[in-house]
Amino acid sequence: MKALTYEKAHELDAFAITLTEVTEPRLRDGDLLVEVRAIGINPGEAAIRRTRSAEPGGRLVLGWEFAGVVVTAGPAATGFAAGDRVMGTGDFTRDGSWAERVAVDHRVVAEIPDRLSFTDAASLPIGVLTAWESLFRDQDVLPPGVSRVLVIGGAGGVGSMATQLLKAMTPAFVISTASRPESRRWATAMGADLVVDHRGDLAGQLRTAGIDHVDLVLSTSGTSGHLAAIVEVLRPFGHLAHTDLAGPLDLGAFTEKSLSLHSEMVFSKIVAGGDVASQGRILARAADDVAAGRLRPIVTTALDGLTAETMKTAHALAESGRTTGKTVIRVTG
C-alpha cells in the first residue's frame, strides 16, 4: 500500500515527506484495519515532523486523526465489522493514518453517523478528545465551582471543540481569545459568549466586560508566553488546563493562588495506561451530538489527494498560526 513517509526530522522549507510503497499494517488482536478516506491535520504533527526522526534505516508514518471504512477486525476488536464507517485517533508510537490503510486499537474508534461525511468526521477526533479531557478530565462534568471558562486559542481545532462542548454540556460562560477579524468571527460562531484578543491585556479586557476573574483556563497555544496573564485572571483555587506548556516552570505564582495545573496529551491513556475505551465512548457521544445538531464539524479547508504536495500545503497552513478550525485531506484513489 502507499503511505506518506519520511526518515529525518526537517523544517518545512526542506520538506521531505514522500509517497512511498510500504508493507500492510500488521494487526494486533484488538485492532481494526481501516481504509482511510480522510485525515485531519494537526499542528502537533507538524511539530513531530520538525523534531522526530526514524530509527536508522527506518521511516515514519505520521497522522492520528482519520475517518474511513473498516476492512477487517481482529479477534478481540468487539463492536465493529467490515464495512463500518468509523473515525478515530490512534497511538503515536505506531504508524499513523497518512496512508491508504491504518491499523488502530478499536477502543479509540467510533462509528460515524450516516449523515456525516468522511471529511467532516475527520475534523473531530483530536479536538473532541483533547478538549474533553482538558476540561472534564476523567469525568463528564466541570470541576466544582467552575462557571466561567477562558479558552486561549479559541479559533483552533481544540479551542473550537472546547467552546462547543462547553456550550452543549454546561451552563458555563465561555470567553474565547482570537486576534484577527476572521478568527473572532469563527470563535463567535463556535458559541463563545465573549471574544478577547490574546495579544492584548487579558485582565484589562475582562474588566472592561465586567469580569473580575475566571474559574478555569484552557490554553491551547502559546501557554508559556501567556502564563503571567493566566495567573492574573484566574481566581484562587482556579484551574489551568494546557496542551503545550514546556520548558522550565516557576510555580511560585501558582502556589500563591493555590491553582491547579492540568496537562493534556491525547495519547496518554493508550501509551501510559488508563481507561482507553473511554476515548471511544467520548467519540461515540460526540458523533451522537453531531447527528443531533448539538456539535458541528470544524472543517475550514479541504485538500484532495494523498500526495506530498497536499501534505506540504497542509503543514504550511498548520505552521502559519493563522488558520481557523481544521484542515482535512480527502484521501482519493
MARSEBA-49399 format. One record per residue: x, y, z of N, C-alpha, C, O, CB in turn. Coordinates in steps of 0.05 Angstrom, whole numbers. Atoms other than C-alpha are relative to their C-alpha. Glycine has a CB too. Layout:
N
REC	nu	nv	nw	cau	cav	caw	cu	cv	cw	ou	ov	ow	cbu	cbv	cbw
REC	X	Y	Z	X	Y	Z	X	Y	Z	X	Y	Z	X	Y	Z
...
***
This chain:
333
REC	nu	nv	nw	cau	cav	caw	cu	cv	cw	ou	ov	ow	cbu	cbv	cbw
REC	17	-24	0	0	0	0	18	25	0	42	23	5	-19	0	25
REC	-15	-25	0	21	73	-6	-4	16	25	-26	15	37	-9	17	-25
REC	2	-16	-23	36	119	51	19	24	-3	39	22	-18	7	-16	26
REC	-18	-23	-1	68	187	63	20	-4	22	12	-7	46	-16	27	4
REC	-20	7	-19	134	175	98	24	19	-1	27	34	-21	11	-29	-6
REC	-25	-15	0	199	209	118	19	-14	19	11	-31	35	-4	30	8
REC	-20	13	-17	264	189	152	11	19	21	14	10	44	22	-10	-18
REC	-14	-18	-19	296	250	185	-18	25	5	-31	35	-13	27	9	-11
REC	14	-25	-7	265	309	222	9	22	-18	33	24	-24	5	7	30
REC	-7	-21	19	263	370	178	-20	23	2	-42	20	12	0	-11	-28
REC	16	-24	1	237	440	170	-18	1	-25	-13	-15	-43	17	25	2
REC	19	-2	22	181	460	123	14	7	-26	7	-4	-47	-22	20	6
REC	-13	-8	25	228	493	73	18	-22	-11	29	-19	-33	17	25	5
REC	-15	23	10	265	426	67	-19	-25	0	-10	-47	6	25	-6	17
REC	21	20	-2	200	385	63	9	-26	-14	15	-26	-37	-26	10	-12
REC	-11	25	10	220	312	55	-20	-24	3	-11	-47	2	25	-7	14
REC	20	21	-1	155	273	63	-7	-8	-29	-14	9	-46	-26	9	15
REC	5	10	27	144	229	2	-20	-23	0	-23	-37	21	26	-9	-14
REC	18	23	2	92	179	-22	15	-24	-9	27	-25	-30	-23	7	-21
REC	-16	24	5	123	110	-19	-17	-25	4	-39	-24	15	25	-1	19
REC	12	26	-4	104	37	-20	9	-12	26	33	-14	31	6	-19	-24
REC	-7	11	-26	102	6	49	-16	-26	4	-35	-31	-11	-6	19	23
REC	14	25	-5	81	-61	77	-27	5	14	-30	25	27	17	-19	17
REC	26	-2	-13	9	-72	100	3	0	31	21	-14	41	-19	-22	-9
REC	-1	1	-29	-3	-58	174	-5	-28	11	-21	-42	0	-19	20	13
REC	4	26	-14	2	-118	220	-19	4	23	-14	21	41	27	-12	10
REC	21	-4	-20	-60	-124	263	7	-14	26	16	-37	26	-27	-9	-10
REC	1	13	-26	-59	-137	337	-29	-10	5	-47	-4	-10	9	21	23
REC	26	12	-4	-117	-176	367	-23	20	3	-45	15	-6	1	-18	25
REC	21	-20	-5	-155	-113	388	-2	21	-21	-15	42	-17	5	12	26
REC	-1	-21	21	-142	-75	323	-23	-2	-20	-35	-23	-24	26	-2	-14
REC	15	-1	25	-185	-53	265	19	8	-22	37	24	-18	-23	21	3
REC	-14	-10	24	-156	-47	196	-20	18	-15	-41	9	-22	10	-24	-19
REC	18	-20	11	-186	16	167	11	11	-27	34	18	-28	-5	23	20
REC	-6	-13	25	-186	40	95	-5	30	4	-27	39	10	-16	-11	-24
REC	1	-28	-7	-171	114	104	-13	16	-23	-5	14	-46	28	12	6
REC	14	-17	20	-218	163	68	6	29	4	5	45	-15	-30	-5	2
REC	-7	-28	-5	-199	229	102	17	1	25	15	-15	43	-26	17	3
REC	-18	-4	-23	-147	254	151	0	29	9	1	48	-8	29	-9	-7
REC	-2	-27	-11	-147	314	197	29	6	5	45	-11	13	-16	2	26
REC	-28	-8	-3	-82	354	202	1	18	25	-15	35	30	10	16	-25
REC	-3	-14	-25	-57	380	269	27	13	3	47	2	-7	-5	-20	23
REC	-26	-13	-4	-2	429	289	20	-18	14	44	-17	9	-4	25	17
REC	-18	18	-14	26	375	335	15	-19	-19	38	-27	-13	-15	-16	21
REC	-12	18	20	40	330	275	23	15	-15	43	3	-21	-20	-11	-20
REC	-21	-16	12	79	387	242	24	3	19	47	2	10	-11	27	-8
REC	-22	-2	-19	119	394	306	16	-26	2	40	-25	4	-12	7	28
REC	-14	26	0	135	320	306	18	-3	-24	40	-12	-23	-21	-24	1
REC	-16	1	25	158	325	234	26	16	3	47	8	-8	-16	11	-24
REC	-24	-17	-3	207	380	255	20	-11	20	43	-4	19	-9	28	9
REC	-17	8	-22	235	343	315	5	-30	3	24	-38	17	-12	9	25
REC	-2	29	-4	227	268	309	10	-14	-26	-2	-12	-47	-27	-12	8
REC	-11	16	22	270	223	264	-6	-29	4	-10	-38	27	30	5	-3
REC	3	29	-1	262	150	248	26	-13	11	47	-1	10	-7	-12	-27
REC	-24	16	-7	310	97	275	16	-3	-26	5	-3	-48	-8	-27	12
REC	-16	3	23	369	87	229	-10	-22	-19	-16	-45	-9	29	-7	8
REC	10	19	19	345	52	166	-30	-2	-1	-41	-17	-18	11	-27	5
REC	29	1	-1	272	63	184	-14	23	-13	-1	40	-26	-9	-2	29
REC	16	-22	10	216	110	164	-24	4	18	-32	-14	32	-9	-4	-30
REC	22	-7	-17	159	145	198	-25	6	-16	-23	18	-38	6	24	18
REC	26	-7	12	85	149	180	-15	14	22	-23	1	42	-15	-25	-11
REC	15	-15	-20	50	204	220	-30	-1	-6	-39	-14	-25	11	29	1
REC	28	-3	5	-23	221	226	-18	-16	19	-19	-40	17	-7	-8	-28
REC	16	13	-20	-70	206	283	-28	12	3	-39	16	25	14	0	27
REC	27	-9	1	-137	234	262	-12	-7	-27	-3	3	-48	-2	31	6
REC	9	11	25	-177	198	209	-29	-7	0	-42	-10	21	17	-25	-7
REC	26	12	4	-243	175	181	3	-20	-23	17	-15	-42	-23	21	-6
REC	-3	20	21	-252	112	139	-20	-23	3	-40	-20	17	28	-10	-1
REC	18	23	1	-283	44	129	16	-24	11	38	-30	3	-10	-6	-28
REC	-13	24	-11	-267	-19	169	3	-21	-22	-17	-28	-35	-16	-11	24
REC	-6	22	19	-234	-72	125	-3	-27	14	-16	-45	4	28	3	-12
REC	2	24	-15	-227	-125	178	5	6	30	16	27	36	21	-22	-9
REC	-3	-4	-29	-228	-132	254	15	-23	12	11	-46	5	-27	4	13
REC	-14	21	-15	-181	-170	300	-19	-16	18	-41	-6	22	22	11	16
REC	18	17	-16	-210	-226	344	-9	13	26	-30	5	36	14	-25	6
REC	9	-13	-25	-213	-180	405	-12	27	-5	-17	42	14	24	2	19
REC	11	-26	7	-239	-119	368	-31	-2	-1	-42	-4	-23	12	11	-26
REC	30	4	-2	-312	-123	391	-14	26	-8	-4	48	-5	-8	-8	28
REC	18	-23	5	-368	-78	367	3	11	-28	-11	31	-35	6	21	19
REC	-3	-11	28	-344	-67	295	1	-24	-19	8	-46	-12	26	16	-1
REC	-1	20	21	-349	-104	230	8	13	-26	7	37	-29	-28	-14	-4
REC	-8	-10	26	-324	-98	159	-23	17	-12	-46	9	-11	8	-23	-19
REC	20	-18	12	-359	-40	123	-9	22	18	-21	41	8	-23	-16	-8
REC	8	-22	-18	-370	3	185	15	25	-7	39	25	-13	5	-8	29
REC	-13	-26	3	-356	77	175	9	10	27	-8	12	46	-20	20	-14
REC	-11	-7	-27	-311	100	232	18	24	-1	28	32	-22	15	-24	11
REC	-20	-21	-4	-269	157	258	16	-6	25	6	-20	43	-14	29	2
REC	-16	5	-24	-213	156	309	27	14	0	33	31	-17	4	-29	3
REC	-27	-11	-3	-143	173	331	21	-22	-5	26	-29	-27	4	13	29
REC	-21	21	3	-90	120	345	20	1	22	13	8	45	14	3	-27
REC	-22	3	-19	-24	111	380	25	11	-13	34	1	-33	4	-31	9
REC	-22	-14	14	34	158	364	26	-16	1	46	-7	-10	4	27	11
REC	-24	17	2	84	102	377	-2	-20	-23	17	-36	-28	4	-15	27
REC	4	18	23	55	64	317	-3	17	-26	-7	41	-24	-24	-19	4
REC	6	-14	25	47	82	243	-28	12	2	-47	1	12	2	-20	-24
REC	25	-15	-1	-7	133	234	-16	-3	-26	-13	-23	-41	5	29	4
REC	20	3	20	-61	146	183	6	15	-26	-12	18	-43	-26	10	11
REC	-7	-13	26	-24	184	128	7	-22	-20	29	-24	-30	23	20	3
REC	-4	25	16	-33	120	88	-27	-9	-11	-48	1	-3	14	-22	17
REC	25	11	11	-84	81	48	-15	-16	21	-40	-17	20	6	-17	-24
REC	13	15	-21	-98	37	108	16	3	26	40	8	26	-1	-30	-8
REC	-13	-3	-26	-83	41	182	-11	-21	19	-35	-28	19	-6	28	12
REC	8	18	-22	-84	-9	240	-3	16	25	15	31	33	20	-23	3
REC	5	-17	-23	-115	21	302	-16	-15	21	-33	-32	14	-16	25	-9
REC	14	12	-23	-138	-1	371	-30	7	-2	-37	31	-4	12	8	27
REC	28	-5	4	-214	-8	366	-12	17	23	-33	29	20	-15	-26	-1
REC	10	-15	-23	-222	26	434	2	31	-4	-10	46	11	15	-8	25
REC	-2	-29	5	-203	95	405	-14	7	-26	-6	26	-40	30	8	-1
REC	15	-3	25	-252	89	347	-30	1	6	-39	-11	26	6	-23	-20
REC	29	-1	-3	-326	106	340	-13	0	-28	0	9	-47	-9	25	16
REC	14	0	25	-377	96	285	-9	29	-8	-14	45	10	-25	-18	1
REC	8	-26	10	-395	156	241	-30	-1	-6	-39	-20	-19	17	7	-26
REC	28	-1	7	-468	176	236	-4	1	-30	13	12	-45	-14	25	13
REC	5	2	29	-499	165	167	1	28	-13	11	30	-36	-26	-12	-5
REC	2	-27	13	-509	240	155	27	14	-1	29	36	-13	-20	17	15
REC	-26	-14	-2	-436	257	169	20	-11	-21	24	-35	-23	12	-4	29
REC	-19	8	21	-386	256	112	27	-8	13	32	-1	36	5	23	-20
REC	-27	7	-9	-316	226	119	16	26	6	31	27	25	14	-18	-20
REC	-15	-25	-3	-287	296	110	-7	14	26	11	22	41	-5	19	-23
REC	8	-13	-25	-328	326	167	8	-17	24	17	-6	45	-30	4	0
REC	-7	18	-23	-316	265	212	29	2	7	36	1	31	-8	-29	-6
REC	-29	-1	-5	-241	271	204	9	25	14	31	27	24	15	-3	-26
REC	-7	-25	-14	-243	341	234	-5	-2	30	1	17	44	-16	23	-12
REC	11	0	-27	-270	317	301	18	-13	21	21	-2	43	-25	-14	0
REC	-11	16	-23	-229	264	340	20	14	18	17	14	42	12	-24	-11
REC	-21	-12	-17	-167	301	364	-11	24	16	-6	26	40	24	9	-17
REC	11	-23	-14	-204	365	380	-20	-8	22	-19	3	44	-14	18	-19
REC	20	9	-20	-261	329	416	14	-12	24	8	-5	47	-19	-21	-12
REC	-13	14	-23	-216	284	458	18	18	16	17	18	41	16	-24	-10
REC	-18	-18	-14	-164	337	475	-16	20	17	-10	25	40	18	15	-19
REC	16	-19	-15	-217	388	495	-15	-14	23	-15	-3	45	-21	13	-19
REC	15	14	-21	-259	337	534	19	-6	24	12	0	47	-12	-26	-11
REC	-18	8	-23	-200	310	575	12	24	13	18	23	37	22	-18	-11
REC	-10	-25	-13	-173	381	587	-21	12	19	-14	20	41	8	20	-22
REC	21	-13	-15	-239	407	612	-12	-17	22	-15	-9	45	-22	9	-18
REC	15	18	-18	-272	347	645	17	-21	13	8	-36	30	-22	-13	-15
REC	-19	20	-9	-210	304	659	-12	-28	-4	-18	-35	-27	6	4	30
REC	12	26	4	-238	234	672	-29	-1	9	-39	-22	16	17	-21	15
REC	28	-2	-8	-308	258	689	-17	9	-23	-7	12	-46	-3	19	25
REC	18	-11	20	-369	283	650	-8	28	7	-26	39	-6	-24	-18	-3
REC	8	-26	-9	-373	349	687	25	17	6	47	6	9	-18	-2	26
REC	-22	-18	-8	-330	410	701	6	-3	30	-11	-12	45	-8	29	-7
REC	-6	0	-29	-294	416	768	-20	17	15	-32	36	4	29	10	5
REC	20	-15	-16	-339	442	824	7	30	0	31	38	2	-1	-10	29
REC	-4	-29	-2	-348	518	824	9	13	-26	15	37	-26	19	5	20
REC	-9	-12	25	-329	528	751	-24	10	-16	-41	-6	-24	17	-20	-17
REC	22	-11	16	-377	575	715	10	19	-21	-5	25	-40	-19	15	18
REC	-12	-16	21	-330	619	674	25	-13	-10	43	-20	6	6	29	11
REC	-23	14	12	-281	588	626	12	18	-21	-2	28	-39	-8	-27	-11
REC	-15	-15	20	-228	624	585	15	-20	-17	31	-37	-7	20	20	12
REC	-13	17	19	-205	587	522	20	16	-16	12	33	-32	-20	-15	-19
REC	-20	-14	15	-139	613	495	6	-16	-25	13	-39	-24	26	4	18
REC	-2	13	26	-133	597	421	-27	-11	-8	-29	-34	-17	21	-22	1
REC	27	10	4	-208	592	413	-8	-6	-29	-28	-20	-33	-19	19	11
REC	8	5	28	-208	590	337	14	-24	-12	8	-32	-34	7	24	-17
REC	-13	25	9	-162	529	331	-17	-24	3	-40	-22	12	26	-3	14
REC	16	25	-1	-184	457	327	-9	-7	28	-32	-13	33	16	-22	-11
REC	7	7	-27	-182	443	402	-18	22	12	-38	15	25	26	-4	17
REC	17	-22	-11	-209	512	421	-28	0	-11	-47	5	4	13	26	-6
REC	26	1	12	-266	505	372	-18	-21	13	-41	-16	19	2	-6	-30
REC	16	22	-12	-288	438	401	-4	5	30	-26	-2	40	14	-26	-4
REC	4	-5	-29	-277	461	473	-23	19	4	-40	15	22	26	13	12
REC	22	-19	-2	-324	520	463	-27	-14	-5	-46	-10	10	4	24	-19
REC	25	14	6	-376	476	431	-8	-19	22	-32	-21	29	3	-15	-26
REC	7	18	-22	-372	423	485	-10	14	25	-29	5	37	25	-17	7
REC	9	-15	-24	-378	474	540	-28	11	-3	-44	9	15	19	24	5
REC	27	-11	4	-439	506	509	-21	-22	-2	-44	-18	5	-1	17	-25
REC	19	22	3	-471	438	494	-5	-14	26	-27	-25	30	9	-19	-21
REC	2	18	-23	-458	405	561	-2	15	27	-8	2	47	24	-17	0
REC	-1	-14	-26	-453	460	614	-13	27	-3	-19	37	-25	30	4	9
REC	11	-28	1	-483	528	633	23	21	1	17	44	6	-19	4	23
REC	-22	-18	-3	-413	559	633	-1	24	-19	-10	21	-41	26	-15	-4
REC	-5	-24	17	-399	629	607	28	-4	-12	48	-7	2	-2	27	17
REC	-25	7	14	-345	618	554	12	25	-13	-1	39	-28	-5	-21	-21
REC	-15	-21	12	-293	670	537	21	-12	-17	36	-29	-9	13	19	22
REC	-19	11	19	-251	656	476	19	22	-9	12	45	-10	-15	-12	-25
REC	-19	-20	11	-188	690	451	4	-4	-30	6	-27	-39	27	-1	15
REC	-6	0	28	-176	708	379	10	28	-7	2	48	5	-26	-7	-17
REC	-13	-26	5	-134	763	347	-6	12	-27	0	36	-31	30	-4	2
REC	6	-10	26	-159	771	276	-30	1	-5	-44	-15	8	14	-17	-23
REC	30	-1	5	-228	790	249	-12	-27	-7	-33	-34	3	-6	20	-21
REC	11	26	8	-237	722	216	0	-20	22	-19	-36	25	15	-11	-24
REC	0	18	-23	-216	684	278	-20	8	21	-31	-9	35	29	-2	11
REC	20	-9	-20	-260	727	322	-28	-9	-9	-44	-17	7	1	31	3
REC	27	9	10	-320	712	277	-3	-30	3	-25	-39	11	-3	7	-30
REC	1	29	-3	-303	638	279	-5	-8	29	-22	-25	35	26	-14	-10
REC	3	6	-29	-297	637	355	-29	6	9	-41	-9	24	20	16	17
REC	28	-7	-6	-365	671	360	-19	-21	-12	-38	-29	1	-7	28	-11
REC	17	20	13	-395	621	311	1	-27	16	-18	-42	15	9	-5	-29
REC	-2	24	-16	-369	565	356	-17	1	26	-21	-19	39	29	-6	7
REC	17	-3	-24	-411	594	413	11	16	22	-1	18	43	-7	-27	10
REC	-12	-16	-22	-365	639	453	-18	22	8	-30	36	-10	28	11	-9
REC	17	-22	-10	-403	688	497	15	26	-2	2	47	-4	-8	-5	29
REC	-17	-24	2	-345	737	494	26	-7	-14	37	-29	-9	5	13	29
REC	-26	5	13	-283	742	450	18	23	6	11	47	3	-4	-2	-31
REC	-20	-20	-6	-220	779	472	25	-7	-16	28	-29	-26	6	1	31
REC	-24	3	16	-152	789	439	23	-9	18	30	5	37	7	27	-14
REC	-21	9	-16	-96	747	468	26	15	-3	45	11	12	5	-30	-5
REC	-24	-16	4	-45	796	441	-1	25	18	19	39	21	3	9	-29
REC	3	-24	-17	-72	850	488	0	-7	29	7	-29	37	-25	14	-7
REC	2	3	-29	-83	858	563	-25	-16	6	-47	-6	6	-1	28	14
REC	23	17	-5	-127	799	580	-16	9	24	-41	11	23	9	-29	5
REC	14	-8	-25	-144	822	651	-15	26	-5	-37	29	4	20	3	23
REC	13	-25	6	-159	892	626	-25	-3	-17	-46	9	-12	19	19	-13
REC	23	5	17	-205	867	571	-23	-13	15	-47	-7	11	8	-18	-24
REC	20	13	-16	-242	823	620	-13	20	20	-38	20	23	11	-24	16
REC	12	-20	-18	-251	880	670	-18	19	-15	-40	27	-5	23	17	14
REC	17	-17	16	-279	923	614	-27	-13	-5	-47	1	-7	14	7	-27
REC	25	15	4	-330	868	603	-15	-6	26	-35	-20	26	6	-25	-15
REC	13	4	-26	-347	868	677	7	-27	13	-8	-36	30	-30	2	-4
REC	-8	26	-10	-310	803	692	26	4	16	46	12	5	4	-21	-23
REC	-23	-4	-16	-261	804	750	18	-25	2	42	-22	9	-8	8	28
REC	-17	24	0	-237	732	745	-14	-22	-16	-38	-20	-23	4	-10	29
REC	11	24	11	-247	665	712	7	-24	18	25	-22	34	10	-5	-30
REC	-4	23	-17	-251	596	743	19	-21	-12	33	-35	2	-26	-13	7
REC	-17	20	14	-215	554	691	10	13	-26	-5	26	-41	-17	-26	-6
REC	-12	-8	26	-168	570	633	8	-25	-14	22	-42	-3	24	19	4
REC	-11	21	17	-157	521	576	17	15	-20	8	31	-37	-23	-16	-15
REC	-19	-13	18	-95	544	539	10	-20	-20	22	-41	-13	24	12	16
REC	-6	18	21	-83	511	472	25	8	-16	35	-8	-32	-23	-3	-19
REC	-23	-9	15	-25	552	445	13	24	14	0	40	27	-7	8	-29
REC	-14	-22	-12	29	599	470	-2	2	29	-2	24	41	-8	25	-13
REC	6	-1	-29	17	579	542	23	13	16	17	29	34	-5	-28	10
REC	-22	-12	-15	87	598	566	0	30	-1	4	44	19	27	-11	-10
REC	1	-29	3	80	668	538	-23	13	14	-22	37	21	0	6	-29
REC	25	-11	-13	11	678	569	-1	-6	29	-21	1	42	-24	-11	-14
REC	3	11	-26	27	647	636	-5	22	22	-22	18	39	25	-15	8
REC	4	-21	-20	31	712	676	-28	11	-1	-41	15	19	20	23	-4
REC	27	-10	3	-35	737	647	-20	-21	9	-41	-14	21	-6	7	-29
REC	18	21	-9	-68	669	660	-2	0	31	-24	-2	41	10	-27	-10
REC	0	0	-30	-47	670	734	-16	25	10	-30	23	30	28	0	11
REC	14	-25	-9	-73	742	739	-30	-3	-2	-44	6	16	9	23	-17
REC	29	1	3	-143	726	713	-13	-23	14	-38	-22	18	-7	-1	-30
REC	12	23	-14	-153	660	750	-6	8	29	10	22	42	19	-24	-1
REC	7	-3	-28	-188	662	817	17	-18	17	27	-38	7	-30	-5	5
REC	-13	19	-18	-156	630	878	-14	-27	-2	-38	-29	-3	0	10	29
REC	10	28	3	-164	554	874	-12	-5	-28	-28	-23	-32	-21	-6	21
REC	9	4	28	-177	561	799	17	-21	-13	35	-33	-1	2	26	-16
REC	-12	22	15	-153	513	745	12	9	-26	-1	25	-41	-21	-22	-4
REC	-11	-4	27	-106	517	686	4	-28	-13	18	-45	-2	27	15	1
REC	-4	24	16	-111	462	634	15	9	-25	8	29	-38	-27	-15	-8
REC	-16	-8	23	-58	465	579	7	-23	-18	6	-46	-9	26	14	9
REC	-8	21	18	-38	426	518	28	4	-11	38	-13	-26	-19	0	-24
REC	-26	-5	13	30	457	502	21	12	18	42	22	8	-4	19	-23
REC	-19	-12	-18	66	481	564	26	-16	1	25	-41	6	-12	3	28
REC	-26	14	1	140	464	560	22	18	13	18	42	16	8	-8	-29
REC	-23	-15	-10	207	484	589	-2	5	30	-21	-5	43	2	26	-14
REC	0	-5	-29	224	508	660	-25	16	8	-34	33	-7	25	16	8
REC	25	-11	-9	164	529	700	2	10	29	9	-7	47	-24	-19	-3
REC	0	-11	-27	162	575	761	-28	-2	12	-46	12	3	10	30	0
REC	26	6	-12	105	550	804	-7	19	23	-27	15	36	-1	-28	9
REC	5	-17	-23	110	606	855	-26	15	-2	-41	15	18	22	21	2
REC	26	-14	4	52	646	826	-23	-18	3	-44	-10	13	0	15	-26
REC	22	20	-3	10	583	823	-5	-6	29	-28	-8	38	7	-26	-15
REC	3	6	-29	24	569	896	-14	22	15	-30	16	33	28	-5	12
REC	13	-22	-14	3	638	918	-30	-1	-2	-44	6	17	10	27	-11
REC	29	1	3	-66	627	890	-11	-29	3	-35	-33	0	-7	10	-28
REC	9	28	-2	-69	551	903	-13	-10	-25	-35	-22	-24	-19	-2	24
REC	11	8	25	-81	539	830	6	-29	-7	26	-40	2	10	18	-22
REC	-4	27	10	-89	470	799	10	2	-29	1	18	-45	-26	-17	1
REC	-12	0	27	-47	455	737	-5	-28	-12	3	-48	0	30	6	1
REC	6	25	13	-71	401	689	12	0	-28	7	18	-44	-31	-4	-2
REC	-11	3	27	-33	377	628	-17	-20	-15	-31	-37	-3	30	-9	1
REC	16	19	16	-66	340	570	16	-8	-24	27	8	-39	-26	14	-9
REC	-12	12	24	-36	293	518	-19	-22	-9	-23	-41	6	29	-10	5
REC	23	17	8	-89	257	478	7	-30	-1	-11	-47	0	-10	9	-27
REC	-8	28	1	-48	193	473	8	-12	27	17	-35	27	23	-3	-20
REC	-11	10	-26	-32	186	547	-13	-26	9	0	-43	20	-4	21	21
REC	13	24	-10	-85	133	562	10	-25	-15	14	-46	-3	-30	3	-4
REC	-7	24	15	-64	87	506	30	-6	2	38	-29	-1	-7	4	-30
REC	-29	5	-2	11	97	516	9	-5	29	25	-24	34	15	25	-10
REC	-8	3	-28	17	104	592	-18	-16	17	-12	-23	40	3	28	12
REC	18	16	-15	-43	65	614	-24	16	10	-20	40	18	13	-14	23
REC	24	-14	-8	-114	84	632	-24	-13	-12	-23	-34	-25	2	30	-7
REC	25	10	11	-186	75	611	-1	7	-29	-14	27	-37	-24	12	16
REC	-2	-6	28	-171	72	537	-28	1	-13	-33	18	-30	18	-21	-14
REC	27	2	12	-243	53	520	-16	25	4	-36	30	-10	-15	-24	11
REC	14	-24	-5	-266	119	549	1	19	-24	-17	34	-30	10	15	25
REC	-3	-18	23	-240	154	487	-19	-8	-22	-30	9	-36	29	-1	-10
REC	20	9	19	-283	111	442	-28	9	8	-44	17	-9	1	-30	-3
REC	26	-8	-9	-342	127	485	-5	30	-3	-26	39	-10	-4	-7	30
REC	2	-29	3	-328	202	483	-5	6	-30	-22	23	-36	26	14	9
REC	5	-4	28	-323	199	407	-28	-8	-9	-40	5	-25	21	-14	-17
REC	28	9	7	-388	160	402	-20	20	10	-40	26	-4	-5	-28	13
REC	18	-21	-11	-422	212	446	1	25	-18	-20	36	-24	6	7	29
REC	-3	-23	18	-394	267	402	-14	-5	-27	-26	14	-38	29	7	-4
REC	13	7	25	-419	231	340	-30	4	3	-44	14	-15	7	-28	-9
REC	29	-3	-5	-489	229	370	-7	30	1	-28	38	-9	-8	-14	26
REC	5	-29	-3	-484	303	387	1	14	-27	-15	32	-32	20	13	19
REC	0	-11	27	-465	320	316	-25	-7	-15	-37	10	-29	25	-10	-16
REC	25	9	13	-523	279	289	-24	15	9	-43	20	-6	-4	-30	4
REC	23	-14	-12	-570	316	336	3	30	-4	-16	45	4	-2	-7	29
REC	-4	-28	4	-541	384	317	11	15	24	12	40	23	-26	12	-8
REC	-11	-14	-23	-511	399	385	29	8	-4	39	27	9	-3	-17	25
REC	-27	-7	7	-440	399	357	1	2	-31	-15	-10	-45	21	-21	11
REC	-4	-2	29	-415	417	287	29	-6	-7	47	0	8	-8	28	-10
REC	-28	5	10	-354	394	247	14	27	-4	1	48	-5	0	-16	-26
REC	-16	-25	1	-298	445	241	18	2	-24	39	16	-23	16	2	26
REC	-17	-2	24	-270	435	171	-2	29	-12	-24	39	-16	-9	-20	-21
REC	-1	-26	14	-249	502	141	16	-2	-26	12	15	-44	12	21	19
REC	-15	4	25	-200	477	88	0	-30	-6	8	-46	11	29	11	3
REC	-1	28	8	-207	412	49	18	-2	-25	14	12	-45	-29	-11	-7
REC	-19	5	22	-150	387	4	-5	-28	-10	-15	-45	4	30	4	10
REC	5	26	13	-153	329	-44	25	-15	-7	43	-4	-20	-17	4	-25
REC	-21	18	8	-106	270	-51	21	-5	21	31	13	34	13	11	-24
REC	-22	9	-18	-56	231	-10	27	4	-15	38	-15	-26	-3	-30	9
REC	-24	-7	15	4	267	-41	19	17	18	10	29	37	-6	15	-26
REC	-19	-17	-15	67	301	-16	-7	30	-3	-3	45	16	29	-5	-11
REC	7	-28	5	42	366	-47	-23	9	19	-21	31	31	-8	4	-29
REC	22	-8	-18	-24	367	-8	9	0	29	1	18	44	-24	-19	-4
REC	-10	0	-27	12	348	56	17	24	6	15	35	28	15	-26	6
REC	-16	-24	-5	62	404	48	-17	25	3	-12	42	20	21	4	-23
REC	19	-22	-3	5	453	37	-13	0	27	-16	21	40	-21	-1	-22
REC	13	2	-26	-29	427	99	19	8	23	10	21	42	-10	-29	5
REC	-19	-7	-21	34	434	141	6	30	0	10	42	21	26	-15	-4
REC	-4	-29	2	45	505	115	-23	15	14	-18	34	28	2	9	-29
REC	23	-12	-13	-25	522	139	2	-4	30	-3	15	46	-26	-12	-10
REC	-2	6	-28	-13	488	206	21	17	14	17	25	37	6	-30	5
REC	-21	-15	-12	51	526	218	-3	30	-3	12	45	9	26	-8	-13
REC	4	-29	4	24	593	196	-11	14	25	-6	38	28	-19	5	-23
REC	12	-12	-23	-13	604	261	-24	19	-7	-32	34	10	20	16	15
REC	21	-19	9	-68	639	221	-24	-16	-11	-39	-5	-28	11	19	-22
REC	23	16	9	-118	583	209	-22	0	21	-17	4	45	9	-29	-8
REC	22	5	-18	-186	572	239	-10	-29	-5	-6	-40	-26	-23	20	-3
REC	11	26	3	-219	505	251	21	-21	-8	42	-22	4	-21	0	-21
REC	-17	22	6	-187	445	217	4	-3	-30	-15	0	-46	-12	-26	12
REC	-6	8	28	-152	427	152	-3	-30	-2	8	-45	15	29	10	-8
REC	4	29	4	-173	359	125	9	-6	-29	4	9	-48	-30	-7	4
REC	-8	11	26	-143	319	68	-19	-23	-7	-20	-42	8	30	-9	-1
REC	17	22	10	-192	276	28	18	-19	-15	31	-12	-35	-23	11	-18
REC	-17	20	13	-155	212	10	-15	-12	-23	-37	-23	-20	9	-22	21
REC	13	11	24	-172	191	-61	17	-21	-13	40	-24	-7	-6	23	-20
REC	-15	20	15	-153	134	-107	4	-25	17	16	-45	7	26	10	-9
***
